[in-house]
């Protein structure tokens, strides 16, 4: 059998990609080695994996039968009532050695038992439940530990390490393409303001790869700010200035670029962006809109602040679905 060798620090990012691309043998177990994971590949996919610059060797894998993790989980929890089994989460998200699932209210009384089964079948140390998404202005998650003790982990993504506590910090995995795009921008010599920095979602890839002079990364949530500072150190960047506080209190003028990585109420902060941006500067504006009216609404928001001739939209991209008929969009807008 062909085995892909994945370093542990890249496992949480790379293995889900291999699985999504249909390259991993679901009937064999991913094994741990010294500093690496051995991922069993489906026959004929080794060349595809090699083209991803992943080393492939011949080896033996522990066969588990042609059963997916979902099926194995259902088998181990088969003693539960049928309607409960049908409500078991069949999707999850990995953050290092932590798996996060959405747990139906009816399953909460069985949370500890469910967490233990998922930990074993998904080969992780901690399983957490996302109870009801994020709440409040600070976008705080409603996440609880079902099994294990450690809620802090590090996610490696596109060469950036994001360290955070999953019970305190919201991490939007659906924004991965946008975070990757940030590293490919040309920001040489720029002064950038990240108005909603979080743990460094956008600031860090720009700082490390896009060449800015300085990024003023503002974050209001003390927990997020703590990990923003930690991740600046972890990624060894020296061109990010973290600021704890409300971005409306920033004293900045003449910024070359402004990141507005927030949703739902982002337009309420456009007046502050206008104060900070210079003519010719670029705003990366995130918000949620109805899918049939996003461009009209973006124009309305910006014309109210900058005037109808005070800006130019150069790009609009759907980031991810947010709710029925509503999506999260990002617009690149040059200020004239």
C-alpha positions in Angstrom: 0.0 0.0 0.0 1.1 3.6 -0.7 1.4 5.8 2.4 1.6 9.6 2.3 4.0 11.0 5.0 2.5 14.1 6.6 4.5 16.0 9.3 2.4 16.4 12.5 2.5 20.2 12.2 0.8 20.0 8.8 -1.6 17.1 9.5 -4.6 19.2 10.6 -4.5 21.2 7.3 -3.3 18.6 4.8 -5.1 15.4 5.8 -8.6 16.9 5.4 -7.7 18.1 2.0 -6.5 14.7 0.9 -9.8 13.2 2.3 -11.9 15.8 0.5 -10.1 15.0 -2.8 -10.9 11.3 -2.4 -7.2 10.3 -2.1 -7.4 8.5 1.3 -8.3 4.9 1.7 -11.3 5.0 4.1 -10.9 1.3 5.0 -7.4 1.8 6.5 -6.2 3.6 9.6 -4.1 6.7 9.6 -1.1 5.8 11.8 1.2 7.9 14.0 4.9 7.9 13.6 7.7 9.9 15.1 6.7 13.5 14.2 4.6 12.3 11.2 1.3 10.7 10.2 1.2 7.8 7.7 -1.9 8.3 5.5 -3.0 5.2 3.5 -3.8 6.2 -0.1 -6.3 4.7 -2.5 -4.8 2.7 -5.3 -3.7 4.9 -8.2 -3.7 8.2 -6.3 -0.1 8.3 -5.3 0.9 10.4 -8.4 -1.7 13.0 -7.5 -0.4 13.2 -4.0 3.2 13.5 -5.2 2.2 16.5 -7.3 1.2 18.2 -4.0 4.8 17.9 -2.9 4.0 15.2 -0.4 6.4 12.3 0.0 4.9 8.8 -0.6 6.3 5.4 0.5 5.4 1.8 0.3 4.1 0.3 3.6 1.4 -1.6 5.4 -1.6 0.0 7.0 -4.0 -1.4 9.6 -7.1 -2.3 7.7 -10.4 -1.4 9.4 -12.7 -2.7 6.7 -14.6 -0.6 4.2 -16.3 1.5 6.9 -16.2 5.2 7.1 -15.7 7.0 10.4 -19.4 7.9 10.3 -20.4 4.3 10.1 -17.9 3.3 12.8 -19.3 6.0 15.1 -22.9 4.9 14.6 -21.9 1.2 15.3 -20.2 2.1 18.6 -23.3 4.2 19.6 -25.8 1.7 18.4 -27.2 1.2 21.9 -28.8 4.7 21.7 -32.3 5.2 20.5 -32.7 5.3 16.7 -33.8 8.9 16.6 -30.7 9.9 18.6 -28.4 8.0 16.3 -29.9 9.8 13.3 -29.0 13.1 15.0 -25.3 12.3 15.5 -23.0 14.8 13.8 -21.6 13.3 10.6 -19.3 16.3 9.9 -16.6 17.8 12.0 -13.7 20.3 12.0 -10.1 19.6 13.1 -7.9 22.1 14.9 -4.7 20.3 15.5 -5.6 17.3 17.8 -9.1 18.7 18.6 -12.3 17.8 16.7 -15.3 20.2 16.8 -18.8 18.9 16.1 -22.3 20.5 16.2 -24.3 18.7 18.8 -28.1 18.5 18.7 -29.9 19.5 21.9 -31.3 16.0 22.3 -27.7 14.6 22.4 -26.4 16.9 25.1 -27.2 14.4 28.0 -25.0 11.9 26.2 -22.2 14.4 25.4 -19.4 12.7 27.4 -20.0 9.3 25.9 -20.3 10.7 22.4 -17.1 12.7 22.8 -15.2 9.6 23.9 -16.3 7.7 20.8 -15.5 10.5 18.4 -12.1 11.0 20.0 -11.2 7.3 19.4 -12.6 7.1 15.9 -11.2 10.4 14.7 -7.9 9.8 16.4 -7.9 13.1 18.4 -7.2 14.0 22.1 -10.1 16.4 22.6 -13.7 16.6 21.2 -15.7 19.8 21.6 -19.3 20.7 20.8 -20.3 23.8 19.0 -23.6 24.5 20.8 -25.1 27.4 18.9 -22.4 29.2 16.9 -21.1 32.6 17.9 -22.8 35.2 19.9 -22.5 39.0 20.6 -20.4 41.8 19.2 -17.2 40.0 20.1 -18.2 36.9 18.1 -17.6 34.6 21.1 -18.2 30.9 20.4 -20.5 28.7 22.4 -18.2 25.7 22.5 -17.8 23.1 25.3 -15.4 20.2 25.8 -17.1 16.8 25.6 -14.0 14.7 26.0 -10.4 15.5 26.9 -9.0 18.4 28.8 -7.0 20.6 26.3 -9.0 23.3 24.4 -6.0 25.1 23.1 -4.4 24.0 19.9 -2.5 25.3 16.8 -3.9 25.2 13.3 -1.4 25.3 10.5 -2.8 26.9 7.4 -0.9 28.1 4.3 2.3 28.5 6.2 0.7 30.4 9.1 0.3 29.1 12.6 -2.9 30.1 14.4 -2.9 29.2 18.1 -6.2 29.7 20.0 -8.6 28.2 22.5 -11.5 26.7 20.7 -13.8 27.4 23.6 -13.0 31.2 23.6 -12.2 32.0 19.9 -14.2 31.6 16.8 -12.2 30.4 13.8 -14.0 30.6 10.4 -12.6 27.7 8.4 -14.7 28.7 5.4 -12.5 31.8 5.0 -9.5 29.8 4.0 -9.4 30.9 0.4 -9.5 34.6 1.4 -6.8 34.1 4.0 -4.7 32.5 1.3 -5.4 35.4 -1.1 -4.0 37.8 1.5 -0.6 36.3 1.4 -0.4 36.8 -2.4 -1.2 40.5 -2.3 1.5 43.0 -3.2 1.7 45.2 -0.1 5.3 46.3 -0.3 6.0 49.3 2.0 2.4 49.8 2.9 0.9 50.9 6.2 -2.2 48.7 6.8 -5.0 48.8 9.3 -6.8 45.6 10.3 -9.9 46.9 12.0 -11.1 43.5 13.2 -7.9 41.6 13.6 -9.1 38.7 15.7 -6.2 36.3 16.3 -4.4 37.6 13.1 -6.6 35.8 10.5 -5.6 38.3 7.7 -2.8 40.3 9.3 -0.5 37.4 9.7 -0.4 36.1 6.1 0.0 39.6 4.8 2.7 40.4 7.3 4.7 37.3 6.6 4.4 37.1 2.8 3.1 40.4 1.3 5.8 42.8 2.4 4.0 45.6 4.3 5.9 48.2 6.3 3.5 47.9 9.2 0.1 46.5 10.1 -1.9 48.1 12.9 -4.0 45.1 14.1 -6.8 46.2 16.3 -8.9 43.8 18.3 -11.5 44.5 21.0 -11.9 41.0 22.5 -9.2 40.4 25.2 -9.0 36.7 24.5 -8.5 37.2 20.8 -6.0 39.9 21.5 -4.0 37.6 23.7 -3.7 35.0 20.9 -3.0 37.7 18.3 0.1 38.7 20.3 0.9 35.0 20.8 0.6 34.3 17.0 2.7 37.3 16.1 5.5 35.7 18.2 4.7 32.2 16.9 5.0 33.3 13.3 8.1 35.4 13.9 6.8 38.6 12.3 8.0 42.0 13.4 5.8 44.3 11.3 2.5 43.9 13.1 1.5 46.3 15.9 -1.3 44.8 18.0 -3.8 47.2 19.6 -6.3 46.2 22.3 -9.4 48.3 22.0 -12.2 49.6 19.8 -11.1 50.5 16.3 -13.2 53.6 16.4 -10.6 55.0 18.9 -7.6 54.5 16.5 -5.6 57.6 15.7 -4.5 56.7 12.2 -4.3 58.8 9.0 -3.1 58.0 5.5 -3.4 54.2 5.6 -2.6 52.5 2.3 -5.0 49.6 2.9 -7.7 48.7 5.4 -9.0 45.2 6.3 -12.6 45.1 7.4 -13.0 41.4 8.2 -16.3 41.5 10.0 -19.9 40.7 9.0 -23.5 41.8 9.5 -22.7 45.3 10.9 -19.5 46.2 9.0 -21.1 49.2 7.2 -21.4 50.9 10.6 -17.6 51.3 10.7 -17.2 52.7 7.2 -17.0 56.3 8.5 -14.0 55.3 10.6 -12.3 53.7 7.6 -12.9 56.9 5.6 -11.0 58.8 8.4 -8.0 56.5 8.1 -7.7 55.7 4.4 -5.7 57.8 1.9 -6.8 58.7 -1.6 -5.9 55.7 -3.8 -6.0 53.3 -0.8 -7.8 50.0 -0.8 -10.5 48.7 1.5 -11.1 45.0 1.7 -14.7 45.1 2.8 -16.5 42.0 4.2 -20.2 41.8 5.0 -23.3 39.6 4.5 -25.9 40.3 1.8 -28.8 38.7 0.1 -27.4 36.8 -2.9 -29.6 38.7 -5.3 -28.7 42.1 -4.1 -25.1 42.2 -2.8 -23.6 44.6 -5.4 -26.4 47.1 -5.1 -26.1 47.0 -1.3 -22.3 47.4 -1.4 -22.7 50.5 -3.6 -25.3 51.9 -1.4 -23.1 51.5 1.7 -20.1 53.1 0.1 -21.9 55.9 -1.7 -23.5 57.0 1.7 -20.0 57.5 3.1 -17.7 58.3 0.2 -20.1 59.7 -2.3 -21.1 58.0 -5.5 -17.9 59.1 -7.3 -15.6 58.6 -4.3 -14.8 54.9 -4.8 -14.4 52.2 -7.4 -15.2 48.5 -6.8 -12.5 46.4 -8.4 -13.6 42.9 -7.2 -16.5 41.2 -5.4 -16.2 37.6 -4.3 -18.5 35.3 -2.4 -16.6 33.9 0.6 -19.1 31.4 1.8 -22.8 30.8 2.4 -24.0 32.4 5.6 -27.8 31.6 5.8 -30.6 30.7 3.4 -30.3 33.2 0.5 -27.6 35.1 2.3 -23.8 34.9 1.7 -20.7 36.4 3.1 -19.0 38.6 0.4 -15.7 40.5 0.2 -15.3 43.5 -2.0 -12.0 45.2 -2.9 -12.7 48.9 -3.2 -10.3 51.6 -4.2 -10.9 55.1 -2.7 -10.6 57.9 -5.2 
